[in-house]
Amino acid sequence: MFGSIARRYDFLNHLLSFHLDRYWRRRAVAALNPASRDRVLDLCAGTGDLTALAASRTLQGFVVCCDFAHPMLQLARRKLSRRGIAARCLLLEADALHLPFPDASFDGVLVGFGVRNLADLEAGLRETARVLRPGGKLVVLEFSRPEGRFLSPLYRAYLRWVLPRLGDRIARARGPYGYLARTIASFPEPAHLAGLIREAGYAAVGWAPLSGGIVALHTAFKAPEPPG
């Protein structure tokens, strides 16, 4: 499914979000605020937009652009090469539930619009904690549902009628954007997701709504190891 929409993925992200997706990603990387030498994992990276933003800050570190959809990573490779940052990025095709890294491999983990797609959300969050060093930071950017009196019904109508029809038509694929709408509508509320992040081994868990609550930006730090 993800491979079938790869070629039009970036265009549709911008179109269907009214270009707000660029702002949301900048906010996510600013929240992570990686240092120059940091090792960063961009998980469920798609075509590498968050990878590119993070790599612009980790000038002496590196960013792993990890996704399970090969066509997405092919586009990410070209994007990172065009921007002259491919040498500081590693592209990896892997399962987010079984990452091929030792414990405490990264200083920061980014997940942009990916945790909804994990077959086991709790296991995926535990895996991010495993590969983070103690004190390392997790930033999760994910769709939410606004609760405002006017925005909420408009957003529900957009999810039901506009996004699946327009997205599938432009992507020339049947079903992917209906799937997107359904997963947004059924995904846990931000407060619930924050609780799951805490249970996965994180401390200082917080979240903030963006764009009226259309998106939630979650942040957390891996809890330090208990004294031996």
ZARO-258210 format. One record per residue (C-alpha): z, x, y; residue in three letters. Coordinates in steps of 0.2 Angstrom, whole numbers, padded with zeros to 4 digits, always signed. Layout:
BEGIN
ZXYALA
...
This chain:
BEGIN
+0000+0000+0000MET
+0005+0014+0012PHE
-0010+0024+0008GLY
-0022+0009+0011SER
-0016+0008+0029ILE
-0015+0026+0033ALA
-0031+0028+0043ARG
-0026+0014+0055ARG
-0007+0017+0055TYR
-0004+0026+0071ASP
-0016+0014+0081PHE
-0007-0001+0074LEU
+0010+0006+0077ASN
+0005+0007+0096HIS
-0004-0009+0097LEU
+0009-0020+0088LEU
+0024-0013+0097SER
+0015-0013+0114PHE
+0017+0006+0114HIS
+0036+0005+0113LEU
+0036+0015+0097ASP
+0032+0031+0107ARG
+0048+0027+0117TYR
+0059+0023+0102TRP
+0054+0039+0093ARG
+0058+0050+0109ARG
+0075+0041+0109ARG
+0078+0046+0091ALA
+0074+0064+0093VAL
+0084+0065+0109ALA
+0099+0057+0099ALA
+0097+0071+0086LEU
+0095+0084+0099ASN
+0091+0098+0087PRO
+0095+0116+0092ALA
+0081+0129+0093SER
+0085+0136+0076ARG
+0090+0120+0067ASP
+0082+0115+0050ARG
+0077+0097+0052VAL
+0071+0084+0038LEU
+0060+0070+0044ASP
+0062+0058+0029LEU
+0049+0044+0026CYS
+0039+0054+0040ALA
+0022+0044+0039GLY
+0010+0053+0049THR
+0022+0065+0057GLY
+0026+0058+0074ASP
+0045+0062+0073LEU
+0041+0079+0065THR
+0030+0084+0080ALA
+0043+0079+0092LEU
+0057+0088+0083ALA
+0047+0103+0080ALA
+0044+0104+0099SER
+0063+0108+0100ARG
+0066+0118+0085THR
+0056+0133+0092LEU
+0064+0146+0080GLN
+0069+0133+0066GLY
+0058+0122+0055PHE
+0055+0104+0051VAL
+0051+0097+0034VAL
+0039+0082+0035CYS
+0043+0072+0019CYS
+0034+0056+0013ASP
+0029+0049-0004PHE
+0012+0043+0002ALA
-0001+0057+0001HIS
-0014+0050+0013PRO
+0000+0049+0027MET
+0004+0067+0024LEU
-0015+0072+0026GLN
-0015+0064+0043LEU
+0001+0072+0047ALA
-0006+0089+0043ARG
-0021+0087+0055ARG
-0009+0080+0069LYS
+0003+0095+0067LEU
-0012+0107+0067SER
-0020+0100+0083ARG
-0003+0102+0092ARG
-0002+0120+0086GLY
+0015+0117+0077ILE
+0010+0117+0059ALA
+0017+0134+0056ALA
+0035+0128+0060ARG
+0033+0112+0049CYS
+0032+0110+0030LEU
+0023+0095+0023LEU
+0031+0088+0007LEU
+0026+0074-0005GLU
+0043+0068-0012ALA
+0054+0054-0017ASP
+0067+0050-0004ALA
+0079+0046-0018LEU
+0078+0062-0027HIS
+0075+0076-0014LEU
+0070+0093-0021PRO
+0083+0103-0010PHE
+0100+0110-0013PRO
+0115+0103-0005ASP
+0118+0106+0013ALA
+0100+0112+0016SER
+0098+0104+0034PHE
+0106+0103+0051ASP
+0099+0086+0055GLY
+0090+0072+0046VAL
+0078+0059+0055LEU
+0072+0043+0047VAL
+0060+0032+0057GLY
+0057+0015+0051PHE
+0059+0021+0033GLY
+0076+0015+0026VAL
+0069-0003+0024ARG
+0057+0004+0011ASN
+0069+0013+0000LEU
+0070+0005-0018ALA
+0089+0009-0017ASP
+0096+0009+0001LEU
+0113+0015-0004GLU
+0107+0029-0015ALA
+0094+0035-0001GLY
+0108+0036+0012LEU
+0119+0046-0001ARG
+0104+0058-0003GLU
+0103+0061+0015THR
+0121+0065+0016ALA
+0119+0077+0001ARG
+0106+0088+0009VAL
+0115+0088+0026LEU
+0127+0102+0030ARG
+0145+0096+0034PRO
+0145+0091+0052GLY
+0126+0089+0052GLY
+0118+0073+0061LYS
+0109+0058+0054LEU
+0098+0048+0065VAL
+0090+0032+0058VAL
+0078+0022+0069LEU
+0075+0005+0061GLU
+0069-0013+0066PHE
+0081-0026+0069SER
+0081-0044+0075ARG
+0085-0048+0094PRO
+0098-0062+0097GLU
+0094-0067+0115GLY
+0091-0085+0118ARG
+0073-0082+0123PHE
+0068-0066+0114LEU
+0074-0071+0097SER
+0063-0086+0094PRO
+0048-0077+0102LEU
+0051-0063+0090TYR
+0053-0074+0075ARG
+0036-0082+0079ALA
+0028-0065+0081TYR
+0035-0059+0064LEU
+0029-0075+0056ARG
+0012-0078+0064TRP
+0005-0063+0074VAL
+0011-0047+0065LEU
+0005-0051+0048PRO
-0012-0058+0052ARG
-0017-0046+0066LEU
-0010-0031+0057GLY
-0019-0035+0040ASP
-0035-0039+0049ARG
-0036-0023+0059ILE
-0030-0012+0044ALA
-0043-0021+0033ARG
-0030-0023+0019ALA
-0022-0038+0013ARG
-0003-0039+0013GLY
+0004-0023+0021PRO
+0009-0031+0037TYR
+0015-0047+0029GLY
+0027-0035+0019TYR
+0032-0027+0035LEU
+0037-0044+0043ALA
+0046-0049+0027ARG
+0056-0033+0026THR
+0061-0034+0045ILE
+0067-0052+0043ALA
+0077-0049+0027SER
+0084-0032+0032PHE
+0103-0030+0035PRO
+0110-0032+0052GLU
+0114-0016+0061PRO
+0132-0018+0059ALA
+0130-0020+0040HIS
+0118-0005+0040LEU
+0131+0005+0050ALA
+0144+0001+0036GLY
+0133+0007+0022LEU
+0130+0023+0032ILE
+0149+0026+0033ARG
+0151+0022+0014GLU
+0138+0035+0010ALA
+0149+0049+0017GLY
+0146+0049+0036TYR
+0159+0049+0050ALA
+0157+0044+0069ALA
+0144+0031+0064VAL
+0137+0021+0079GLY
+0122+0012+0084TRP
+0113+0005+0099ALA
+0100-0009+0102PRO
+0084-0004+0110LEU
+0071-0015+0118SER
+0082-0030+0118GLY
+0087-0028+0100GLY
+0070-0026+0092ILE
+0075-0009+0086VAL
+0092-0001+0082ALA
+0096+0017+0084LEU
+0109+0023+0072HIS
+0118+0040+0073THR
+0131+0048+0062ALA
+0138+0064+0057PHE
+0141+0070+0039LYS
+0160+0070+0036ALA
+0167+0088+0034PRO
+0172+0094+0017GLU
+0190+0090+0013PRO
+0201+0106+0013PRO
+0202+0114-0004GLY
